[in-house]
C-alpha cells in the first residue's frame, strides 16, 4: 500500500481487502485483539490495531534473538562436589 500511494483505494477498502484475505484463525485473532468483531471498528482503529500487533510481534522476536547466553551459577556445595567428582 505504501509503495503505490496513487492507486485510488481508500483506507476502508484497504482494510476490507486485507481482512477479507485472512485465514479464519488470523481473523479470529484480530477480532479477539479488538475486543470484539473488527467490523464494529473504524478503518483507522483496525489499522492501528494491526500496527500494534505487528510491533508487538516484532518486539517479541527481537527479545528472543538478543538474549545472550549466561553462565550457570552454582552454590559452593555443588561446586565442591563437582570438583571432587573430577
C-alpha positions, -999 to +999 in steps of 0.1 A: +000+000+000+028+024+008+046+016-024+016+027-045+001+057-029-018+068-060-039+037-065-071+055-055-082+029-030-094+044+002-085+032+037-118+014+042-113-006+011-077-014+021-089-029+054-117-049+037-092-063+012-067-071+040-091-087+064-111-104+037-080-122+025-071-135+060-074-171+071-102-176+096-078-182+126-060-149+119-093-131+115-104-146+149-071-135+165-077-100+152-113-099+164-101-111+199-074-084+200-100-058+191-123-069+219-150-080+195-156-080+158-134-057+138-165-049+116-176-027+145-143-007+144-134+021+121-108+016+094-084+038+114-089+017+146-083-016+126-052-001+110-039+010+145-047-024+160-028-042+132+002-019+135+003-025+173+001-063+168+029-062+143+050-041+166+044-064+195+054-094+173+085-077+161+095-067+197+089-103+210+110-118+182+138-093+189+138-101+226+142-138+219+170-133+195+190-108+216+193-129+247+229-136+255+238-169+270+247-167+306+269-186+330+253-210+353+259-200+389+264-229+413+262-227+450+295-235+468+284-270+479+276-281+444+308-266+431+328-286+457+310-318+449+317-312+412+355-308+420+355-340+439+340-359+411+366-348+386 
